[in-house]
Amino acid sequence: MQSKKRSILYYGTGFLSGLLAVGIILSVLFFAPKKEEGKGYDSAEDALFAYLTALKSLDYDEALSTFAIETALEEMDLREAIELNGAYINASGTNHLLDMYATDAFSEKIMLQARTRMLCRSMIAPFYRVCMDLYQDFDPYNWQSWVRSVESEEYEAFDMAHIHGRDTEKIISEIEIGEIYRWEEIPYSFEEWEPYMEGMFETRQRALQVDDQTVTAAEVRIDGEDYLLMMYSVCYGKKWYNYFEHPINTYYGENGGLIRADELILK
């Protein structure tokens, strides 16, 4: 009888241990903080294609997940960035590419929010505006080109042309994705940017602590208009992510990485 009691106790203890193990696994699966970034891609081209495909599907979360977010924050070397910049540029705040840092759990939450906000403000939202037929024609020598004003008497016509009278979601879902290139393969001429590119790659490799990096570009057609979308892409370990629009894009305007093809010159 005693051996039988020990057996029941043994199996009962084993059963409780099993329940405890299952509980721990479930807590990890369902209560662990959700990461904004995905698992990464096998190539930079795959990362850019995934981003455009997510936009076509009108899936904001999926589009955002193609970017390095948590990993970017973990790997960022602020001291290296300060040394390379020659200063800590406080005026840029958390919108600056090289100002991401976290020293504790509180600052980590702040910087993760700042990173996702930066991507939405500078990439996804401007892309959406282009699909609203609000492409920004940017003149670096004329600050008035940065702002588009609408007189009150013109608002109704503006609303019909760009907002409530335009099926922007349909236009985005019908985006045509063409060829995707690496920097050296892009069929358009950016010869004057070559010296800058060399310095940019060296600076960002040291500050962002990436294992590899490149610039990718995709030909896209939006509502009958041809564009080139340029992206700075990074690799951590063996996984590639989108990181940010290419700096060239800001020369042409804040259009979510898009440049109208008719503004470019073929090689």
C-alpha positions as CSV (number, residue, x, y, z in Angstrom):
1,M,0.0,0.0,0.0
2,Q,2.8,2.4,0.8
3,S,4.4,2.0,-2.6
4,K,1.1,2.7,-4.2
5,K,0.7,5.9,-2.3
6,R,4.2,6.9,-3.3
7,S,3.3,6.3,-6.9
8,I,0.2,8.5,-6.8
9,L,2.2,11.2,-5.1
10,Y,5.0,10.9,-7.7
11,Y,2.5,11.1,-10.6
12,G,0.7,13.9,-9.0
13,T,3.8,15.9,-8.6
14,G,4.7,15.2,-12.2
15,F,1.3,16.4,-13.3
16,L,1.6,19.7,-11.4
17,S,5.1,20.2,-12.8
18,G,3.7,19.8,-16.3
19,L,1.0,22.3,-15.6
20,L,3.5,24.8,-14.3
21,A,5.7,24.3,-17.4
22,V,2.7,24.9,-19.7
23,G,1.8,28.0,-17.7
24,I,5.2,29.4,-18.2
25,I,5.2,28.7,-21.9
26,L,1.8,30.3,-22.3
27,S,2.8,33.4,-20.3
28,V,5.8,33.8,-22.6
29,L,3.7,33.4,-25.7
30,F,0.8,35.6,-24.7
31,F,2.2,38.1,-22.2
32,A,5.7,38.8,-23.5
33,P,6.0,42.4,-25.0
34,K,5.1,42.3,-28.7
35,K,7.9,43.3,-31.0
36,E,7.2,45.9,-33.7
37,E,9.8,44.5,-36.1
38,G,9.5,41.2,-37.8
39,K,12.0,38.4,-38.1
40,G,13.9,40.0,-41.0
41,Y,14.6,38.9,-44.6
42,D,17.2,36.9,-46.5
43,S,18.1,40.0,-48.7
44,A,17.7,43.7,-48.8
45,E,15.6,43.3,-51.9
46,D,13.2,41.0,-50.1
47,A,12.8,43.5,-47.3
48,L,11.8,46.3,-49.7
49,F,9.5,44.1,-51.6
50,A,7.8,43.0,-48.4
51,Y,7.3,46.7,-47.4
52,L,5.6,47.6,-50.8
53,T,3.5,44.4,-50.6
54,A,2.3,45.3,-47.2
55,L,1.4,48.8,-48.4
56,K,-0.6,47.3,-51.3
57,S,-2.4,45.2,-48.8
58,L,-3.2,48.3,-46.7
59,D,-1.5,46.6,-43.7
60,Y,0.2,49.3,-41.6
61,D,1.5,46.9,-38.9
62,E,3.1,44.6,-41.5
63,A,4.7,47.5,-43.4
64,L,6.2,48.8,-40.1
65,S,7.5,45.3,-39.2
66,T,9.8,45.3,-42.2
67,F,11.9,48.0,-40.6
68,A,14.6,47.4,-37.9
69,I,13.1,48.8,-34.7
70,E,14.0,47.0,-31.5
71,T,17.3,45.7,-33.0
72,A,18.2,49.1,-34.3
73,L,17.8,50.5,-30.8
74,E,19.8,47.6,-29.2
75,E,22.7,47.9,-31.6
76,M,22.9,51.7,-31.8
77,D,26.2,53.2,-30.5
78,L,25.4,56.7,-29.3
79,R,29.0,57.5,-28.3
80,E,30.2,56.6,-31.8
81,A,27.4,58.7,-33.3
82,I,28.4,61.7,-31.2
83,E,32.0,61.4,-32.1
84,L,31.1,61.1,-35.8
85,N,28.8,64.1,-35.7
86,G,31.2,66.1,-33.6
87,A,28.3,66.9,-31.2
88,Y,25.1,65.7,-29.8
89,I,22.5,67.5,-31.8
90,N,19.8,68.0,-29.2
91,A,17.6,70.1,-31.6
92,S,17.0,67.0,-33.7
93,G,15.5,65.2,-30.8
94,T,14.3,61.6,-31.3
95,N,13.6,62.3,-35.0
96,H,17.3,62.2,-35.8
97,L,18.6,59.0,-37.3
98,L,21.6,58.9,-35.0
99,D,20.0,60.0,-31.7
100,M,18.4,56.7,-30.6
101,Y,19.7,55.4,-27.3
102,A,18.3,53.6,-24.2
103,T,19.9,53.2,-20.8
104,D,17.0,51.7,-18.9
105,A,13.5,50.3,-19.4
106,F,11.9,53.7,-19.3
107,S,14.1,55.3,-22.0
108,E,13.8,52.1,-24.1
109,K,10.0,52.5,-24.3
110,I,10.4,56.2,-25.2
111,M,12.9,55.5,-27.9
112,L,10.9,52.6,-29.4
113,Q,7.9,54.9,-29.7
114,A,10.2,57.6,-31.2
115,R,11.5,55.1,-33.8
116,T,8.1,54.0,-34.9
117,R,6.9,57.6,-35.0
118,M,9.9,58.6,-37.1
119,L,9.1,55.8,-39.6
120,C,5.5,56.7,-39.9
121,R,6.1,60.5,-40.2
122,S,8.9,60.2,-42.7
123,M,8.1,57.1,-44.7
124,I,4.5,55.7,-44.5
125,A,2.5,58.9,-44.1
126,P,4.3,60.8,-46.9
127,F,3.9,57.7,-49.1
128,Y,0.1,57.9,-48.4
129,R,0.1,61.6,-49.3
130,V,1.7,60.9,-52.7
131,C,-1.2,58.4,-53.3
132,M,-3.5,61.3,-52.5
133,D,-1.9,63.2,-55.5
134,L,0.0,65.4,-53.1
135,Y,3.6,64.8,-54.3
136,Q,5.8,67.5,-52.9
137,D,7.8,69.4,-55.5
138,F,10.7,70.5,-53.4
139,D,13.0,73.4,-54.2
140,P,15.9,73.5,-51.7
141,Y,16.4,77.2,-52.4
142,N,12.8,78.2,-51.8
143,W,11.4,77.4,-48.4
144,Q,7.9,78.2,-49.6
145,S,8.0,74.9,-51.6
146,W,8.1,73.1,-48.3
147,V,4.5,74.1,-47.5
148,R,1.3,73.7,-49.5
149,S,-1.4,76.2,-48.6
150,V,-5.0,76.1,-49.7
151,E,-7.2,79.2,-49.7
152,S,-10.5,78.8,-47.9
153,E,-12.5,79.4,-51.1
154,E,-10.6,76.6,-52.8
155,Y,-11.1,74.0,-50.0
156,E,-14.1,72.3,-51.5
157,A,-12.3,71.7,-54.8
158,F,-9.2,70.6,-52.9
159,D,-11.2,68.2,-50.8
160,M,-12.8,66.6,-53.8
161,A,-9.5,66.3,-55.7
162,H,-7.3,64.9,-52.9
163,I,-9.3,63.8,-49.8
164,H,-13.0,62.7,-49.8
165,G,-13.4,62.7,-53.6
166,R,-10.4,60.4,-54.1
167,D,-10.3,56.7,-53.5
168,T,-6.8,56.6,-52.1
169,E,-7.1,53.1,-50.6
170,K,-8.0,51.7,-54.1
171,I,-5.1,53.6,-55.6
172,I,-2.6,52.1,-53.0
173,S,-4.0,48.6,-53.5
174,E,-3.4,48.8,-57.2
175,I,0.2,49.9,-57.0
176,E,2.4,48.1,-59.5
177,I,5.8,47.0,-58.2
178,G,8.5,46.8,-60.9
179,E,12.2,46.0,-60.7
180,I,14.1,46.2,-57.5
181,Y,17.8,47.2,-57.6
182,R,20.8,47.6,-55.4
183,W,22.6,51.0,-55.4
184,E,25.2,50.0,-58.0
185,E,22.5,48.6,-60.3
186,I,20.1,51.6,-60.3
187,P,19.5,52.6,-63.9
188,Y,19.4,56.3,-63.0
189,S,22.3,58.6,-62.6
190,F,23.3,59.7,-59.1
191,E,27.0,60.3,-60.0
192,E,27.2,63.5,-57.9
193,W,26.1,61.5,-54.8
194,E,28.9,58.9,-55.0
195,P,31.4,60.7,-52.7
196,Y,28.7,61.2,-50.1
197,M,27.6,57.6,-50.3
198,E,31.0,56.3,-49.4
199,G,31.2,58.5,-46.3
200,M,27.6,57.7,-45.4
201,F,28.2,53.9,-45.4
202,E,31.3,54.3,-43.2
203,T,29.6,56.6,-40.7
204,R,26.4,54.5,-40.4
205,Q,28.3,51.2,-40.1
206,R,30.1,52.6,-37.0
207,A,27.1,54.3,-35.4
208,L,24.4,51.8,-36.2
209,Q,26.7,48.8,-35.7
210,V,25.3,46.9,-38.7
211,D,27.0,43.9,-40.2
212,D,26.1,44.9,-43.8
213,Q,24.3,47.7,-45.5
214,T,23.2,48.9,-48.9
215,V,20.7,51.1,-50.7
216,T,17.8,49.5,-52.6
217,A,15.5,51.1,-55.1
218,A,12.2,49.9,-56.5
219,E,10.3,51.0,-59.6
220,V,6.7,51.6,-58.7
221,R,3.7,52.9,-60.6
222,I,1.0,54.8,-58.7
223,D,-2.1,55.9,-60.4
224,G,-0.4,55.9,-63.8
225,E,2.7,57.8,-62.6
226,D,6.1,56.2,-62.4
227,Y,8.3,56.6,-59.3
228,L,11.6,55.3,-57.9
229,L,11.4,54.4,-54.2
230,M,14.8,54.4,-52.5
231,M,15.6,52.7,-49.2
232,Y,18.6,52.4,-46.9
233,S,18.8,48.8,-45.9
234,V,20.8,47.1,-43.1
235,C,21.7,43.6,-42.1
236,Y,22.1,42.3,-38.5
237,G,23.6,38.9,-38.4
238,K,22.1,37.2,-41.4
239,K,18.8,39.1,-41.5
240,W,18.0,42.2,-43.6
241,Y,15.7,45.0,-42.7
242,N,14.6,48.3,-44.1
243,Y,16.0,51.1,-42.1
244,F,15.0,54.5,-43.5
245,E,14.6,56.4,-46.7
246,H,17.7,57.3,-48.6
247,P,19.1,60.8,-47.8
248,I,18.8,61.6,-51.5
249,N,15.1,61.6,-51.2
250,T,15.0,64.7,-48.9
251,Y,16.6,66.6,-51.8
252,Y,13.5,65.9,-53.9
253,G,11.0,66.4,-51.1
254,E,9.4,64.5,-48.3
255,N,7.5,61.9,-50.3
256,G,8.1,58.8,-48.3
257,G,11.2,57.7,-50.3
258,L,9.5,58.3,-53.7
259,I,11.0,60.3,-56.5
260,R,9.1,60.9,-59.7
261,A,10.8,59.1,-62.6
262,D,10.6,62.2,-64.9
263,E,12.8,64.1,-62.4
264,L,15.6,61.6,-62.9
265,I,18.2,61.0,-65.7
266,L,18.9,57.6,-67.0
267,K,22.6,56.5,-67.1
